[in-house]
Amino acid sequence: QLQLVESGGGLVQPGGSLRLSCAVTGSTSDYYVIGWFRQAPGKEREGIACIRSSDGSTFYRDSAKGRFTISKDNAKNTVHLQMNSLKQEDTAVYYCVADEEVRTTVQALCVRLNGYWGLGTQVTVSS
């Protein structure tokens, strides 16, 4: 089964940037959909962006458009989330989610979050 390991979280000042990474192992398929979601204390999980490994097609939730960019490195089986102009309300635990392309789409994964999850990485935006 898929195993996901997130990295790159930390403490950043408002207006700053962070780049999260998600390493994917254990895939039985060459192609998968992978994305990011977050959960802040007391709030519901919120999908951010998803990408398809075969052709790089992406889906962004409205809240992520303009500041967040998802990208992939197929050679390293890694997906990145570049986050710019961070705000205090971006503080949350950020999780990687993935499933094989035959089982989902970029939009479905980002909305339903019904794939394999990583353990998350904390992002704190504070001055």
LINVEN-V922263 format. One record per residue. RES is the residue in three letters. PSI is psi as a letter, one per 30 degrees, with the letter a starting at -180 (999 if undefined). OMEGA is omega as a letter, one per 40 degrees, with the letter a starting at -180 (999 if undefined). Layout:
res: <RES,RES>
psi: <PSI,PSI>
omega: <OMEGA,OMEGA>
This chain:
res: <GLN,LEU,GLN,LEU,VAL,GLU,SER,GLY,GLY,GLY,LEU,VAL,GLN,PRO,GLY,GLY,SER,LEU,ARG,LEU,SER,CYS,ALA,VAL,THR,GLY,SER,THR,SER,ASP,TYR,TYR,VAL,ILE,GLY,TRP,PHE,ARG,GLN,ALA,PRO,GLY,LYS,GLU,ARG,GLU,GLY,ILE,ALA,CYS,ILE,ARG,SER,SER,ASP,GLY,SER,THR,PHE,TYR,ARG,ASP,SER,ALA,LYS,GLY,ARG,PHE,THR,ILE,SER,LYS,ASP,ASN,ALA,LYS,ASN,THR,VAL,HIS,LEU,GLN,MET,ASN,SER,LEU,LYS,GLN,GLU,ASP,THR,ALA,VAL,TYR,TYR,CYS,VAL,ALA,ASP,GLU,GLU,VAL,ARG,THR,THR,VAL,GLN,ALA,LEU,CYS,VAL,ARG,LEU,ASN,GLY,TYR,TRP,GLY,LEU,GLY,THR,GLN,VAL,THR,VAL,SER,SER>
psi: <l,k,k,k,j,l,l,f,l,a,k,k,l,k,f,a,l,l,j,k,k,j,k,k,l,g,k,f,l,f,k,l,k,k,a,k,l,l,k,l,k,g,l,l,k,j,k,d,l,l,k,k,f,e,g,g,k,l,k,k,l,e,f,f,k,e,f,k,k,k,l,l,j,e,e,g,h,k,k,l,j,k,k,l,h,k,l,e,f,f,k,l,k,k,k,k,k,l,l,k,e,f,f,l,l,e,e,e,e,f,e,f,h,h,a,k,l,a,f,l,k,k,k,k,j,k,999>
omega: <a,i,a,i,a,i,i,i,i,a,a,i,i,a,a,a,i,i,i,i,i,i,a,i,i,a,i,i,i,a,a,i,a,a,a,i,a,i,i,i,i,a,i,i,a,i,a,a,i,a,i,a,a,a,i,i,a,i,i,i,a,a,a,a,i,a,a,i,i,i,a,i,a,a,a,a,a,i,a,i,i,a,a,i,a,a,i,a,i,i,a,i,a,a,i,i,a,i,a,a,a,a,a,i,a,a,a,a,a,a,a,a,a,i,i,a,i,a,i,i,a,i,i,i,a,i,999>
